[in-house]
């Protein structure tokens, strides 16, 4: 009895599994992945994850089919052989592997570069001189990290500094992330924003909230004993609600604002404070 074409069998099984699994992953699973669609940056990250999962699913399907087929069909039956079957290289397999992996890597590199430069930095910190910027005049918010809390300063509203964060919906926000002591990381999960907070550094990140609601803020860099306590809940509200809130903050913190140092995009801590 002639040996069946194992390659053809594996190919058919792989195509069948990929045709079934890829749409299920891309259409059903991927759109529900975090961080959601609360901002244009977060929605862009979900899109990117969907594309990457769409690429990864057929690759995972190939591995599953190959190993399952090998375990079932090539499982040795009978007494143990003295030596394994000699295996020689196959130029076709090697060439296919090189071309396929090179194409996937190049596509991911080009796609990732285009997405980063096309989406205001995709929610990540770009340092003090960002390349990808939104058009228009965004609301500037300075995020000041310190052990163990974030505060938020609004230079366009008299430099008032608040202990909680509210943002207007449908308006670009320009975060200036810095630190007063140790290294922290500002992670606004649902906004799709994550930027390191370093002393003396102005790390700029952008986001455009597209729906009202709350979002979680956490420090994503181990920064000392009470690192786990360094969290807050921010709010995205309507423009009128934001204006009312920020005016209230200006009145409430007017005495403190008068005694604050002049607004600066980066602060150099004293040596004892840098040490935490």
ABEGO torsion letter per residue (X at the ends): XBBBBAAAAAAAAAAAAAAAAAAAAAAAAAAABOAEAABAAAAAAAAAAAAAAAAAAAAAAAAAAAAAAAAAAABBBEBBBABBBBBBBBAAAAAAAAAAAAAAAAAAAAAAAAAAAAAGGGGBBAEABBABBBBEBBBBBBBBBBOBBBBBBBAAAGGBBBABBBBBBGBBBBBBBBBABBBBBBBBAAAGBBBBBBBGBBBBBBBBBABBEBBBBBBABBAEAAAAABBBBBBBBBAAAAAAAAAAAAAAAAAAAAABBBBBABBBBBAAAAAX
